[in-house]
Amino acid sequence: MAHPVFTTSGTFGNRLDVRYSTNPLEFVGVAFSVTVKPGNVLRSMAWQLAGSVLLVLVLAFCMAYQIKTIIIQKRIDRIRHEFMKNMIYEMKQPPASEPTEGEAIKLGETDFFYPFNELRHGSEKVIITSRQAEILRLLAARKNTLVSREELLSEVWGDDSYANSMALNVQITYLRRALKADPTVAIEAVIKKGYILKVKK
């Protein structure tokens, strides 16, 4: 036995036999056996496997979180872009001259001066934004008729994105407030379809 010898024996190789030389010249050696419990080995392998699976799950969670963060950031950037575009549009000023009676669009007892973003009901005057004036112009052109959300979004905003759809709901709310002094005019919503400008006169 010039070199140590290792062999296994027993069921599933659960015993390790070791032989090595202590004095090669006199052929003196040592031999012994070590019992290896398969359960310990399997338990160790199971812990290693569980640790690997846990690590993979943590990495997958981190990757999913990162992707979700990127998607949310892109959505925020898109909403911010739409908001800035809307703000620029709203800041457009109407002409400085005074409106004339011939320029009015009659809506019940209210006169709507589209070029001036102005509503007049008796002695009461309400200034609306350019965006609201565009919406009201489209509704007034088809009184008592449904105007679809898609058409309003396409004509006023240019696309029917989620942010613009929410903005349309807000602008309709403001228009209703602007028209509340006139009981002959109302903007009615048809769920998921559009809006109708109801005019009694």
Disulfide bonds with the S-S distance in Angstrom:
none
